[in-house]
Amino acid sequence: MIPLPSLQRRFQNAIMSPAELRAACCNSDCGVSDEEFRFDDLLLRSRHLSSRERFAVYQNAYQVRLLECLREEFPVFRATVGDEAFDQLARDYLARFPSRSYTLGVLSHHFINHLRDTRPRRDAEGLDWFDFAIDTAEFEHTINSVFDGPGSERCGDAIPDESVGMACCPSLRLLTVGHPIDEHWTRIKAGEAPAACPSASTRYAVYRRDYVVRYLRIFEAEIQILGQLVDGVSLAESLSMISDEGVSLSEDWVYVCCCRWAAEGFARPISTSQDTRNHTLTEAAT
């Protein structure tokens, strides 16, 4: 007689990860060898189905549900690669990274890395359409993460003056990809046929404001500054580090950027009394 907790664990493991069914069936804490295990230990046969066939109903339903979740989470990427290719990529991913969480909200956590790890070999010229596809998936995954994460609804949109520093709101995510994916994203959302964009390094600030996810193309220097602000570095320290790298940024340019970030709602001005690490904008730029 197999103890009930062991039987439940075996059933759950086999449902969640069919590739691990043999290991689940021979779990040492069950005290049952591979030769002794039968599907009858998990399910009784019915009039029309064997125990294995009945168990397959549970397995298939669970895997199909996970596949549906990934389809819903990556509609633009799915339109880009096609339904058949997407389903195969998703099944391979689920076999490699079976769900281990109580929530499906983290199901795609490793999906982008999986695509990079298993991508087809590039052609002789180093150009590959799949690079564009991965950029599409990463852009879409970032938007989904911002949607589910903390928002910037309470950050306000005060315009900074020259005596404040800046702090990023919690929704902000920074992304650098090799293609202007927002153009492709807009076409797919409008119901147009997918078409690869030309290769061009493109940087985005992705954020949520008024409960709507938004994105903004930004310059390389902006993503450097914003990345350091996210890491807790003050505006003055960030500008100093960029200056040490030989990049010269005018005070007017920095001020315009700060105003734009505040107007977009993913950064806000803070006084030096709020954070002593932040020096004035004038001091940082001189």
C-alpha positions as CSV (number, residue, x, y, z in Angstrom):
1,M,0.0,0.0,0.0
2,I,1.5,3.4,-1.1
3,P,1.1,6.1,1.6
4,L,-1.4,8.8,0.5
5,P,1.0,11.7,0.6
6,S,3.5,9.9,-1.6
7,L,0.8,8.9,-4.0
8,Q,-0.4,12.6,-4.2
9,R,3.1,13.8,-4.8
10,R,3.6,11.2,-7.5
11,F,0.4,12.2,-9.2
12,Q,1.2,15.9,-9.1
13,N,4.7,15.5,-10.4
14,A,3.6,13.3,-13.2
15,I,0.8,15.7,-14.2
16,M,3.1,18.8,-14.0
17,S,6.0,17.3,-15.8
18,P,5.3,14.3,-18.1
19,A,9.0,14.2,-18.9
20,E,9.7,13.3,-15.3
21,L,7.0,10.7,-15.1
22,R,9.4,7.8,-14.7
23,A,11.3,9.5,-11.9
24,A,8.0,10.4,-10.2
25,C,6.8,6.9,-10.4
26,C,10.0,5.5,-8.9
27,N,10.4,8.1,-6.1
28,S,12.4,6.4,-3.4
29,D,10.1,7.7,-0.7
30,C,7.2,5.7,-2.2
31,G,9.1,2.4,-1.7
32,V,8.0,1.2,-5.1
33,S,10.4,0.1,-7.8
34,D,9.9,0.8,-11.5
35,E,8.9,-2.8,-12.2
36,E,6.2,-2.7,-9.5
37,F,4.7,0.6,-10.5
38,R,1.4,0.5,-12.5
39,F,-0.8,3.3,-13.6
40,D,-3.5,1.5,-11.7
41,D,-1.7,2.9,-8.6
42,L,-2.9,6.4,-9.7
43,L,-6.2,5.8,-11.5
44,L,-8.5,2.9,-12.1
45,R,-9.4,2.0,-15.6
46,S,-12.8,2.8,-17.0
47,R,-15.0,0.9,-19.3
48,H,-13.5,2.5,-22.4
49,L,-10.1,3.8,-21.3
50,S,-7.1,2.2,-19.7
51,S,-5.5,3.7,-16.6
52,R,-2.7,5.1,-18.7
53,E,-5.2,6.7,-21.2
54,R,-7.2,8.2,-18.3
55,F,-4.1,9.6,-16.8
56,A,-3.1,11.1,-20.2
57,V,-6.4,13.1,-20.1
58,Y,-5.1,15.0,-17.0
59,Q,-1.6,15.4,-18.4
60,N,-2.8,16.8,-21.8
61,A,-5.4,19.1,-20.2
62,Y,-2.7,20.6,-17.9
63,Q,-0.2,21.1,-20.6
64,V,-2.8,22.6,-23.0
65,R,-3.7,25.1,-20.3
66,L,-0.1,26.2,-19.8
67,L,0.3,26.4,-23.6
68,E,-2.8,28.7,-23.7
69,C,-1.3,30.9,-21.1
70,L,1.8,31.4,-23.1
71,R,-0.2,32.1,-26.2
72,E,-2.2,34.8,-24.4
73,E,1.0,36.3,-23.0
74,F,2.9,36.6,-26.3
75,P,0.3,37.3,-29.0
76,V,2.7,39.6,-31.0
77,F,5.6,37.1,-30.8
78,R,3.2,34.3,-31.8
79,A,2.0,36.3,-34.8
80,T,5.7,36.9,-35.7
81,V,6.8,33.3,-35.8
82,G,3.5,31.7,-36.6
83,D,1.2,29.5,-34.5
84,E,2.9,26.2,-35.3
85,A,6.4,27.4,-34.6
86,F,5.2,29.2,-31.4
87,D,3.5,26.1,-30.1
88,Q,6.6,24.0,-30.6
89,L,8.8,26.6,-28.9
90,A,6.4,26.8,-26.0
91,R,6.2,23.0,-25.6
92,D,10.0,22.8,-25.6
93,Y,10.1,25.6,-23.0
94,L,7.5,23.9,-20.8
95,A,9.4,20.6,-21.0
96,R,12.6,22.4,-19.9
97,F,11.0,24.7,-17.3
98,P,7.9,23.0,-16.0
99,S,5.7,25.2,-13.8
100,R,6.8,25.1,-10.2
101,S,4.8,28.0,-8.8
102,Y,1.3,28.3,-7.3
103,T,0.7,31.2,-9.8
104,L,0.9,31.2,-13.6
105,G,2.1,34.8,-13.4
106,V,5.7,33.6,-13.4
107,L,5.2,30.9,-16.0
108,S,7.2,32.8,-18.7
109,H,10.0,33.9,-16.3
110,H,12.7,31.9,-18.2
111,F,11.1,32.1,-21.7
112,I,13.4,34.8,-23.2
113,N,16.6,33.1,-22.0
114,H,15.3,29.8,-23.3
115,L,14.8,31.3,-26.7
116,R,18.4,32.6,-26.7
117,D,19.8,29.3,-25.5
118,T,18.0,27.2,-28.1
119,R,18.0,29.6,-31.0
120,P,18.9,28.3,-34.5
121,R,22.4,29.0,-35.7
122,R,22.9,32.3,-37.4
123,D,23.7,32.4,-41.1
124,A,27.2,33.0,-42.6
125,E,26.7,36.8,-42.6
126,G,25.6,36.9,-39.0
127,L,22.1,38.1,-39.9
128,D,19.2,36.2,-38.5
129,W,15.5,36.8,-38.5
130,F,15.3,34.9,-35.2
131,D,17.2,37.8,-33.5
132,F,14.3,40.0,-34.5
133,A,11.8,37.5,-33.1
134,I,13.6,37.2,-29.8
135,D,13.6,41.0,-29.5
136,T,9.9,41.0,-30.1
137,A,9.4,38.4,-27.4
138,E,11.6,40.4,-25.0
139,F,9.7,43.7,-25.7
140,E,6.4,41.9,-25.1
141,H,7.6,40.2,-21.9
142,T,8.8,43.6,-20.6
143,I,5.4,45.2,-21.3
144,N,3.6,42.3,-19.5
145,S,6.0,42.6,-16.5
146,V,5.3,46.3,-16.2
147,F,1.6,45.7,-16.5
148,D,1.6,43.2,-13.6
149,G,4.2,45.2,-11.5
150,P,3.9,48.3,-9.3
151,G,2.7,51.4,-11.1
152,S,3.7,55.0,-11.3
153,E,0.2,56.3,-10.6
154,R,1.3,58.2,-7.5
155,C,4.6,59.6,-8.7
156,G,3.0,62.9,-9.9
157,D,4.2,64.9,-12.9
158,A,5.8,67.9,-11.3
159,I,8.4,69.6,-13.6
160,P,11.9,69.8,-12.0
161,D,13.7,73.0,-11.5
162,E,17.5,73.3,-11.3
163,S,17.7,72.6,-7.6
164,V,16.5,69.1,-7.5
165,G,17.6,65.6,-8.3
166,M,15.5,62.8,-9.9
167,A,14.2,59.5,-8.7
168,C,12.7,56.7,-10.9
169,C,9.1,55.5,-10.3
170,P,8.8,51.8,-9.5
171,S,7.1,50.8,-12.8
172,L,10.1,51.8,-14.9
173,R,11.9,49.1,-16.9
174,L,14.7,49.8,-19.3
175,L,15.2,47.8,-22.4
176,T,17.8,47.7,-25.2
177,V,17.1,45.6,-28.3
178,G,18.6,45.3,-31.8
179,H,15.5,46.4,-33.7
180,P,12.9,49.2,-33.5
181,I,10.3,46.7,-32.2
182,D,7.7,49.3,-31.4
183,E,7.1,49.8,-35.2
184,H,6.5,46.0,-35.6
185,W,4.4,46.0,-32.4
186,T,2.1,48.7,-33.7
187,R,1.6,46.9,-37.1
188,I,0.7,43.6,-35.5
189,K,-1.7,45.3,-33.0
190,A,-3.4,47.0,-36.0
191,G,-3.9,43.6,-37.6
192,E,-1.3,44.0,-40.3
193,A,1.0,41.2,-41.5
194,P,4.3,40.8,-39.6
195,A,7.4,42.2,-41.3
196,A,10.9,42.3,-39.9
197,C,12.3,45.7,-39.0
198,P,15.8,46.7,-40.1
199,S,18.5,46.1,-37.5
200,A,19.2,49.1,-35.3
201,S,20.0,49.3,-31.6
202,T,17.0,50.8,-30.0
203,R,16.5,51.7,-26.3
204,Y,13.2,52.0,-24.5
205,A,11.8,53.2,-21.2
206,V,8.7,51.0,-20.5
207,Y,6.5,52.2,-17.6
208,R,2.9,52.3,-16.4
209,R,0.9,55.4,-15.8
210,D,-2.8,55.8,-15.2
211,Y,-2.9,52.0,-15.3
212,V,-1.8,51.9,-18.9
213,V,1.6,50.5,-20.0
214,R,3.5,53.0,-22.2
215,Y,6.9,53.0,-23.8
216,L,9.2,55.7,-25.0
217,R,12.3,55.6,-27.2
218,I,15.3,57.1,-25.4
219,F,18.9,57.9,-26.2
220,E,21.9,55.8,-25.0
221,A,22.9,58.5,-22.5
222,E,19.4,58.5,-21.1
223,I,19.4,54.8,-20.5
224,Q,22.7,55.0,-18.8
225,I,21.5,57.7,-16.4
226,L,18.1,56.1,-15.8
227,G,19.8,52.7,-15.2
228,Q,22.0,54.2,-12.5
229,L,19.0,56.0,-10.9
230,V,17.2,52.7,-10.7
231,D,20.3,51.3,-9.0
232,G,20.1,54.0,-6.4
233,V,22.8,56.3,-7.8
234,S,22.1,60.0,-7.5
235,L,21.7,62.1,-10.6
236,A,24.8,64.1,-9.8
237,E,26.9,60.9,-9.3
238,S,25.5,59.4,-12.6
239,L,26.4,62.5,-14.6
240,S,29.9,62.5,-13.0
241,M,30.4,58.9,-14.0
242,I,29.3,59.6,-17.6
243,S,31.6,62.6,-17.7
244,D,34.5,60.4,-16.5
245,E,33.9,58.2,-19.5
246,G,34.5,61.1,-21.8
247,V,30.8,61.8,-22.6
248,S,29.9,65.5,-22.5
249,L,26.3,66.4,-21.7
250,S,25.1,70.0,-21.6
251,E,23.1,71.3,-18.7
252,D,20.2,72.2,-21.0
253,W,20.1,68.7,-22.5
254,V,20.0,67.0,-19.1
255,Y,17.3,69.4,-17.9
256,V,15.2,68.7,-21.0
257,C,15.5,65.0,-20.4
258,C,14.5,65.4,-16.7
259,C,11.5,67.4,-17.7
260,R,10.5,64.8,-20.3
261,W,10.9,61.9,-17.8
262,A,8.7,63.8,-15.3
263,A,6.1,64.6,-17.9
264,E,5.9,61.0,-19.0
265,G,5.5,59.9,-15.4
266,F,8.3,57.5,-14.9
267,A,10.6,59.7,-12.9
268,R,10.0,62.5,-10.5
269,P,12.0,65.4,-9.0
270,I,13.2,65.1,-5.5
271,S,14.8,67.9,-3.4
272,T,18.2,67.5,-1.9
273,S,16.5,67.4,1.6
274,Q,14.8,64.2,0.5
275,D,18.0,62.5,-0.5
276,T,21.3,64.0,0.5
277,R,23.1,61.9,-2.3
278,N,21.4,64.1,-4.9
279,H,23.1,67.4,-5.8
280,T,21.6,70.1,-7.7
281,L,21.2,69.8,-11.5
282,T,23.3,72.8,-12.0
283,E,26.1,71.4,-9.8
284,A,26.0,68.0,-11.6
285,A,26.2,69.5,-15.1
286,T,29.1,71.9,-14.4
